[in-house]
Amino acid sequence: MASDKKRRKQHAVARKLDGGKPAAAADGDRRHKHFGPMARQVQQRKRAVREWTLDDGPPPGA
């Protein structure tokens, strides 16, 4: 079984061959590719809810 250090090195080399993005960026790209438009809509809805306060009440259609 490969050690953690060796596995990290192998992944780093594979990423360089694949386009050289760091792990976090590659993971974000993959997540965006799989869940892109749907996840973006959900995030926008969450933000929209945060924007109005309890005093104002929900905007029409929320």
Summary of the structure (lengths in Angstrom):
residues: 62
radius of gyration: 19.8
end to end distance: 52.6
largest distance: 59.2
contacts: 109
relative contact order: 0.07
helix: 71%
strand: 0%
